[in-house]
C-alpha cells in the first residue's frame, strides 16, 4: 500500500499570526489560518473604508485600527520575503556575459 504525497511547487504561503477579526462580545479564535497577501490588502481596504465612513464607535475604531496595524505588518513581512526571493533569482540570472558576448547557456 502506497501513501499519497502532496507536492507543492512554488513558494509556500506566508503563515500569519494575525487573528481573524472578532466582533464585539465574541471570543477570538485560538488558531488563525494563514492569510494571503491579497486577502490582507482587501481586508485592510475594507477597514479603511469603514473608518473613513465615521460610523464606528470609539471601541470599534480602536479595534479596527489595531487590526489594520497587524495587517500592515503582515503585508510588509510578506513583501520583504518576496523581495528577498526576487534578489536571489536576479543574482542567479543576471550574471555577466562572457568576454566574447555569447551566453553560455
Number of C-alpha atoms within 10 A of each C-alpha: 3 4 5 6 6 6 6 7 6 6 8 7 11 16 13 18 14 17 17 15 13 13 10 10 6 8 8 13 11 8 10 13 13 14 19 16 20 10 12 18 16 13 16 21 13 14 17 14 11 15 17 10 9 9 10 14 10 9 10 15 16 13 17 21 16 12 20 20 13 18 24 16 13 22 22 13 15 17 13 12 13 14 12 11 13 12 12 11 11 11 10 9 9 8 9 8 10 9 7 6 8 8 10 6 3
